[in-house]
């Protein structure tokens, strides 16, 4: 099956630099809405590829808001899966200070490199994160979809892909920036593993009206480089 992993559009947490990971989370900004609309135009009419036949979102409102234009275009209702929510910030939730950001980003960077034992302060380990994301992906695969879309989160997508895609070359790529409505497309199954078909670090569907859809000025701790 083909599996698309789309990061949500820009939120007010991204622009303020806050570690916003708890349910329900902050809404999309005006730019985030435009990003979602641009992504929908790309995904609704894939070039020579099967159409999206399933849309899955996390419980955070920003993923439903991002999926809405595509769901409307395809006449589909997204399914909420708890397992694809963002890596929980725990004690760092809604923090914007450097100590908290480095604590969160550093733990995610460990997990991307396969060091899964460290626990996010007051939250989950890498093993626990992967287990719940794996369960969600298995549920999607069991539905028999040919090309399914997951609308998820910056740290979560990169961590899961780095640990589940065949080969280790993607670990370094996963630590690079992953902008709002960036998208990774995989081919495979939970049983056989996954390979990367395409990996966009930038907002898909841009530039729009001559303007970039990526906001390089936003602090965006869960979508920036991970060191």
C-alpha positions in Angstrom: 0.0 0.0 0.0 1.0 3.6 -0.4 1.0 5.6 2.9 1.2 9.4 2.8 2.3 11.2 6.0 1.3 14.9 5.9 2.3 17.3 8.6 -0.6 19.6 9.6 -0.7 23.3 8.6 0.8 26.1 10.6 -0.7 26.7 14.0 -0.5 29.5 16.6 1.8 27.2 18.6 4.2 27.0 15.7 4.4 30.8 15.4 4.8 31.3 19.2 7.4 28.6 19.5 5.3 26.7 22.1 5.5 22.9 22.6 1.8 22.4 22.0 1.2 18.6 22.0 -1.9 18.1 24.3 -5.4 17.6 23.1 -7.1 19.6 21.6 -4.3 21.9 20.8 -4.2 25.3 19.0 -5.9 26.2 15.7 -4.4 26.8 12.3 -3.2 30.3 11.4 -4.4 32.0 8.3 -1.3 30.7 6.6 -2.1 27.2 7.9 -5.5 27.3 6.3 -3.9 28.3 2.9 -1.4 25.5 3.3 -4.2 23.0 3.9 -6.0 24.2 0.8 -2.9 24.0 -1.3 -2.1 20.5 -0.1 -5.7 19.4 -0.9 -5.3 20.6 -4.5 -2.2 18.4 -4.9 -3.6 15.3 -3.1 -7.0 15.4 -4.7 -5.6 15.0 -8.2 -2.5 12.8 -8.0 -0.4 12.7 -11.2 -0.8 9.1 -12.4 -1.2 7.7 -8.9 -4.2 6.0 -7.3 -6.5 8.5 -5.4 -6.4 8.8 -1.7 -9.0 6.3 -0.4 -8.7 6.9 3.3 -7.9 10.0 5.5 -6.7 9.6 9.1 -6.2 12.4 11.6 -5.0 12.7 15.2 -7.2 13.9 18.0 -5.6 17.4 17.8 -7.8 19.9 16.0 -5.1 21.1 13.7 -5.0 17.8 11.9 -8.8 17.8 11.2 -8.6 21.4 10.1 -5.7 20.5 7.7 -7.6 17.5 6.3 -10.9 19.3 5.9 -10.3 20.8 2.3 -9.2 17.4 0.9 -12.0 15.5 2.7 -14.6 18.0 1.3 -13.1 17.6 -2.2 -13.2 13.8 -2.1 -16.5 13.5 -0.2 -14.8 11.6 2.6 -15.0 11.7 6.4 -11.6 11.5 8.2 -11.1 8.9 10.9 -9.5 10.0 14.2 -6.7 7.7 15.4 -5.2 8.5 18.8 -1.9 6.7 18.0 -0.8 9.3 15.4 -0.9 12.3 17.8 2.2 14.3 18.4 5.0 13.1 20.7 3.7 14.2 24.1 5.8 17.0 25.6 4.9 16.0 29.2 6.6 18.4 31.7 7.5 20.7 28.8 3.9 21.2 27.6 3.3 24.7 26.2 6.8 25.8 27.2 8.8 28.2 25.0 12.0 28.5 27.0 15.3 27.2 25.7 15.8 24.6 28.4 12.4 23.0 27.6 12.8 23.2 23.8 16.3 21.5 24.0 14.9 18.9 26.4 12.2 18.0 24.0 14.2 18.2 20.8 17.1 16.3 22.3 14.9 13.4 23.3 13.3 13.2 19.9 16.8 13.3 18.3 17.8 10.3 20.4 14.7 8.4 19.3 15.4 9.1 15.7 18.8 7.6 16.1 17.2 4.5 17.6 18.0 5.3 21.2 14.5 4.6 22.4 15.0 4.1 26.2 15.1 7.8 27.2 11.8 9.0 28.5 10.4 12.4 27.5 10.3 14.2 30.9 6.9 13.4 32.4 5.8 11.5 29.3 6.5 8.5 27.1 9.6 6.6 26.0 10.5 6.0 22.4 9.4 2.4 22.6 5.9 3.6 23.9 5.6 6.2 21.1 6.5 3.7 18.4 4.1 1.1 19.8 1.1 3.4 19.6 2.0 4.8 16.2 2.6 1.2 14.9 -0.8 0.2 16.2 -2.5 3.1 14.3 -0.6 2.3 11.0 -1.6 -1.4 11.4 -5.2 -0.4 11.8 -5.0 1.6 8.6 -3.3 -1.2 6.7 -5.9 -3.7 7.8 -8.6 -1.6 6.1 -7.3 -2.6 2.7 -6.5 0.9 1.5 -4.5 1.4 -1.7 -3.3 4.9 -0.9 -4.1 6.3 2.6 -3.3 9.7 4.0 -2.2 10.3 7.6 -2.3 13.9 8.8 0.0 13.9 11.8 2.8 16.0 13.4 6.3 17.1 12.8 8.2 15.2 15.5 6.0 12.1 15.3 6.2 11.6 11.6 10.0 12.0 11.4 10.6 9.7 14.4 8.3 7.0 13.1 9.7 7.1 9.6 13.3 7.1 10.8 12.7 3.9 12.8 10.4 2.1 10.4 11.7 2.8 6.9 14.1 0.2 5.4 17.7 1.4 5.7 19.4 3.9 8.0 20.0 6.7 5.5 16.8 8.5 6.5 17.9 9.1 10.1 19.9 12.1 9.0 17.2 13.4 6.8 14.7 13.1 9.6 16.7 15.6 11.7 16.4 18.2 9.0 13.5 20.7 8.9 10.0 19.4 8.1 7.8 22.3 7.4 4.0 22.6 7.8 2.2 20.5 5.2 5.4 18.8 4.2 4.7 15.2 3.1 6.5 11.8 3.0 5.1 9.0 0.8 5.9 5.4 1.6 5.3 2.1 -0.1 5.0 -1.2 1.8 3.2 -2.9 4.7 3.7 -3.2 8.4 4.9 -6.8 7.9 7.3 -6.2 5.1 8.5 -2.8 6.0 8.5 0.6 4.2 10.5 2.3 1.5 10.4 6.1 0.7 8.8 7.0 -2.6 9.0 10.8 -2.0 10.0 13.1 0.8 9.1 16.8 0.7 10.6 19.0 3.4 8.5 22.0 2.3 4.8 22.7 2.1 3.3 20.8 -0.8 1.3 22.8 -3.4 3.5 25.9 -3.1 4.5 28.5 -4.0 1.0 29.9 -4.2 0.3 33.2 -6.1 4.1 33.7 -6.3 4.6 33.4 -2.5 6.2 30.6 -0.5 3.9 28.6 1.7 6.7 28.1 4.2 7.2 30.5 7.1 10.9 30.7 7.7 10.4 33.2 10.6 8.3 30.9 12.8 10.2 29.3 15.8 8.3 26.0 15.2 10.1 23.7 17.6 8.5 20.4 16.4 9.2 21.1 12.7 12.7 22.6 12.9 16.1 20.9 12.8 16.7 18.3 15.5 20.2 18.2 17.0 
